[in-house]
Amino acid sequence: MRTTRMRRLAALGRAEATLLWRNRSAAFMALAMPLIMIYAMHSTTARMHLGKIGMTATAVSVTGGIGMILVLVVYANLVPAYVTRREQLVLKRLRTGEPTDLEILTGTALPAVVVALAQCAALVVAGTAVLDLSAPQRPELLLLGAALGIPLMVACAAVTTVVTRSAEVAQLTTMPLWMITLAGSGLFVPLEIMPHQLADVCRLLPMTPVVDLFRTGWLGGADAMRVVRDVLTAGVWLGVAGWAVRRWFRWEPRR
């Protein structure tokens, strides 16, 4: 049974990977855009006074860049992918076969997830080997952040399709989460240099605990209560997003 399920997921993943590489804009978004945004992040953070919080521009941009990869490669790519497959009746046809709903959504997401993981691993290697950062102090928290952040972005992508009529409209419907995450989840601006009240609000955003886990996993310095808070916050958002997918996700074209 487990082998059969893995074969179905692999088949769905291979088909989706072929479509991804044929779509030049999606391939560019997955491969090149994260590098461009990380470079822009470093240019911006270099102008901030980060010494007072014990960070450097490189540390902020690299750790925030991991979160950037999840948003760009997983979330921003999956919304148009899910919408296109829905409007082309691919999802409806798949549901008449053996794959379960979870397998269909997971198989469609596999190529984006694999690309994101590869880019995150490359960024970790580059950060330690080229950018003179110390090795991650708590790598298990990096892995925990990825384990929470990736399914969260997949679920958020599936939820966003509810208000997305076409792949073209996805450029607009993905903007709110993208902008909120960019501004308030610590990717560009660490919460430590924000006003306390604003930082407390930003800690409740979906990607903030994930970015915090990435930063803590690499730089260390957080107590156990902060890690528990981040895990619980991310877990609540994942649960809410998963419930919303089950409740509202559309498998047939919108009329």
Phi, psi and omega per residue, in radians:
M1 nan -0.832 3.137
R2 -1.107 -0.715 3.132
T3 -1.115 -0.722 3.116
T4 -1.086 -0.729 3.123
R5 -1.109 -0.733 3.136
M6 -1.140 -0.639 3.096
R7 -1.136 -0.700 3.113
R8 -1.140 -0.747 3.112
L9 -1.100 -0.734 3.137
A10 -1.111 -0.702 3.131
A11 -1.144 -0.766 3.099
L12 -1.110 -0.709 3.139
G13 -1.125 -0.720 3.128
R14 -1.123 -0.745 3.130
A15 -1.109 -0.733 -3.134
E16 -1.206 -0.621 3.103
A17 -1.107 -0.697 3.093
T18 -1.061 -0.759 3.133
L19 -1.178 -0.627 3.135
L20 -1.092 -0.818 -3.087
W21 -1.248 -0.407 3.078
R22 -1.352 -0.373 3.135
N23 -1.607 1.821 -3.017
R24 -1.132 -0.684 -3.130
S25 -1.169 -0.693 3.108
A26 -1.185 -0.696 3.108
A27 -1.125 -0.704 3.090
F28 -1.099 -0.766 3.127
M29 -1.058 -0.651 -3.092
A30 -1.369 -0.613 -2.992
L31 -1.760 -0.785 -2.992
A32 -1.709 -0.673 -3.039
M33 -1.023 -0.732 3.105
P34 -1.010 -0.693 3.136
L35 -1.135 -0.718 3.119
I36 -1.099 -0.769 -3.104
M37 -1.205 -0.639 3.113
I38 -1.142 -0.691 3.070
Y39 -1.085 -0.751 3.104
A40 -1.114 -0.663 3.097
M41 -1.061 -0.780 -3.120
H42 -1.117 -0.693 3.127
S43 -1.107 -0.623 -3.135
T44 -1.322 -0.830 -3.093
T45 -1.186 -0.399 3.118
A46 -1.114 -0.379 -3.133
R47 -1.556 -0.107 -3.115
M48 -1.538 2.737 3.096
H49 -1.599 1.449 -3.044
L50 -1.606 -0.208 -3.110
G51 -1.073 -0.549 -3.099
K52 -1.225 -0.291 3.077
I53 -1.895 0.181 3.060
G54 1.288 0.461 3.120
M55 -2.139 2.899 3.038
T56 -2.111 2.846 3.128
A57 -1.066 -0.658 3.140
T58 -1.143 -0.762 -3.136
A59 -1.092 -0.744 -3.126
V60 -1.174 -0.794 -3.073
S61 -1.209 -0.633 -3.127
V62 -1.266 -0.817 -3.141
T63 -1.200 -0.684 3.047
G64 -1.181 -0.515 3.125
G65 -1.105 -0.525 3.095
I66 -1.124 -0.765 3.062
G67 -1.126 -0.645 3.095
M68 -1.043 -0.702 3.131
I69 -1.078 -0.753 -3.129
L70 -1.096 -0.724 -3.109
V71 -1.202 -0.793 -3.066
L72 -1.321 -0.836 -3.007
V73 -1.390 -0.720 -3.091
V74 -1.550 -1.104 -3.030
Y75 -1.123 -0.986 -3.029
A76 -1.153 -0.457 3.105
N77 -1.467 -0.575 -3.038
L78 -1.334 -0.560 -3.130
V79 -1.005 -0.973 3.107
P80 -1.124 -0.526 3.116
A81 -1.134 -0.858 3.116
Y82 -1.076 -0.747 -3.107
V83 -1.129 -0.772 3.138
T84 -1.084 -0.785 3.129
R85 -1.127 -0.617 3.105
R86 -1.158 -0.844 -3.085
E87 -1.204 -0.451 3.099
Q88 -1.547 0.139 3.115
L89 1.170 0.248 3.126
V90 -1.165 -0.805 -3.135
L91 -1.082 -0.703 3.140
K92 -1.115 -0.740 3.133
R93 -1.171 -0.680 3.133
L94 -1.101 -0.613 -3.121
R95 -1.183 -0.358 3.112
T96 -1.435 -0.133 3.141
G97 -1.728 -2.717 -3.068
E98 -1.363 -0.569 -3.068
P99 -1.055 2.462 3.034
T100 -1.379 2.946 3.113
D101 -1.010 -0.767 -3.139
L102 -1.112 -0.682 3.111
E103 -1.140 -0.659 3.138
I104 -1.135 -0.831 -3.139
L105 -1.150 -0.709 -3.129
T106 -1.207 -0.764 -3.133
G107 -1.095 -0.665 3.091
T108 -1.142 -0.564 -3.098
A109 -1.461 -0.276 -2.998
L110 -0.947 -0.867 -3.114
P111 -1.034 -0.758 3.124
A112 -1.109 -0.682 3.130
V113 -1.149 -0.757 3.135
V114 -1.097 -0.772 3.117
V115 -1.083 -0.755 -3.139
A116 -1.086 -0.772 3.133
L117 -1.110 -0.712 3.122
A118 -1.111 -0.720 3.132
Q119 -1.202 -0.662 3.084
C120 -1.106 -0.761 3.116
A121 -1.099 -0.734 3.119
A122 -1.119 -0.636 3.128
L123 -1.187 -0.662 3.077
V124 -1.103 -0.789 3.122
V125 -1.104 -0.794 -3.136
A126 -1.125 -0.661 -3.130
G127 -1.096 -0.679 -3.113
T128 -1.505 -0.587 -3.043
A129 -1.608 -0.526 -3.020
V130 -1.990 -0.677 -3.018
L131 -1.666 0.168 3.021
D132 1.080 0.490 2.990
L133 -1.500 2.633 3.052
S134 -1.218 2.778 3.114
A135 -1.105 2.622 3.110
P136 -0.907 2.265 -3.091
Q137 -1.352 -0.538 3.122
R138 -2.339 1.352 -3.074
P139 -1.056 -0.427 3.135
E140 -1.136 -0.505 3.100
L141 -1.316 -0.561 3.012
L142 -1.054 -0.799 3.130
L143 -1.145 -0.662 3.119
L144 -1.142 -0.706 3.088
G145 -1.068 -0.728 3.104
A146 -1.165 -0.691 -3.124
A147 -1.136 -0.501 3.087
L148 -1.586 -0.695 -3.034
G149 -1.237 -0.684 -3.092
I150 -1.161 -0.922 3.100
P151 -1.111 -0.501 3.089
L152 -1.135 -0.756 3.125
M153 -1.204 -0.607 3.074
V154 -1.128 -0.797 -3.141
A155 -1.141 -0.725 3.112
C156 -1.098 -0.648 3.089
A157 -1.096 -0.773 3.134
A158 -1.118 -0.678 3.114
V159 -1.158 -0.694 -3.105
T160 -1.108 -0.477 3.135
T161 -1.129 -0.348 -3.134
V162 -1.070 -0.577 -3.118
V163 -1.873 0.280 -3.093
T164 -2.005 2.001 -3.072
R165 -1.455 -0.479 -3.094
S166 -2.636 2.911 3.125
A167 -1.110 -0.551 3.125
E168 -1.179 -0.693 3.139
V169 -1.198 -0.364 -3.129
A170 -1.023 -0.488 3.102
Q171 -1.093 -0.483 3.117
L172 -1.568 -0.739 -3.053
T173 -1.254 -0.394 3.076
T174 -1.456 -0.213 -3.052
M175 -1.109 -0.751 -3.103
P176 -1.004 -0.904 3.137
L177 -1.110 -0.699 3.130
W178 -1.056 -0.832 -3.100
M179 -1.216 -0.710 3.113
I180 -1.085 -0.773 3.131
T181 -1.134 -0.739 -3.119
L182 -1.083 -0.726 -3.037
A183 -1.498 -0.591 -2.934
G184 -2.091 -0.057 -3.060
S185 -1.765 0.187 3.062
G186 1.525 0.136 3.133
L187 -1.157 -0.900 3.120
F188 -1.615 -0.844 -3.026
V189 -1.990 1.959 3.100
P190 -1.026 2.472 -3.134
L191 -1.087 -0.411 -3.097
E192 -1.123 -0.389 -3.138
I193 -1.791 0.058 3.073
M194 -1.484 2.754 2.957
P195 -0.980 2.530 -3.003
H196 -1.015 -0.755 -3.113
Q197 -1.137 -0.721 3.108
L198 -1.149 -0.709 3.131
A199 -1.097 -0.676 3.135
D200 -1.107 -0.664 3.102
V201 -1.200 -0.766 -3.103
C202 -1.130 -0.476 3.120
R203 -1.148 -0.266 -3.141
L204 -1.590 -0.060 3.129
L205 -1.255 2.703 -3.027
P206 -0.998 -0.778 -3.038
M207 -1.594 -0.144 -3.106
T208 -1.040 -0.850 3.138
P209 -1.114 -0.550 3.122
V210 -1.181 -0.824 3.105
V211 -1.089 -0.673 3.120
D212 -1.098 -0.692 3.089
L213 -1.138 -0.714 3.081
F214 -1.047 -0.806 -3.081
R215 -1.194 -0.722 3.110
T216 -1.172 -0.705 3.132
G217 -1.084 -0.603 -3.125
W218 -1.491 -0.818 -3.005
L219 -1.667 -0.348 -3.108
G220 1.295 -2.959 3.013
G221 1.666 -0.083 -3.122
A222 -1.722 2.555 3.095
D223 -1.456 3.006 -3.071
A224 -1.121 -0.616 -3.110
M225 -1.144 -0.636 3.117
R226 -1.173 -0.704 3.113
V227 -1.121 -0.762 3.123
V228 -1.080 -0.724 3.114
R229 -1.069 -0.768 3.140
D230 -1.114 -0.749 -3.128
V231 -1.129 -0.758 -3.135
L232 -1.145 -0.734 -3.138
T233 -1.106 -0.819 3.111
A234 -1.105 -0.679 3.132
G235 -1.122 -0.680 3.103
V236 -1.129 -0.787 3.117
W237 -1.093 -0.684 3.111
L238 -1.124 -0.722 3.104
G239 -1.126 -0.740 3.124
V240 -1.130 -0.767 3.141
A241 -1.136 -0.716 3.103
G242 -1.097 -0.719 3.094
W243 -1.107 -0.720 -3.134
A244 -1.123 -0.645 3.093
V245 -1.096 -0.822 -3.140
R246 -1.110 -0.571 -3.054
R247 -1.443 -0.690 -2.928
W248 -2.158 -0.164 -3.071
F249 -1.049 2.337 -3.119
R250 -1.712 2.279 3.127
W251 -1.751 -0.198 -3.119
E252 -2.082 2.746 -3.113
P253 -0.987 2.551 3.072
R254 -1.386 2.439 -3.124
R255 -1.892 nan nan
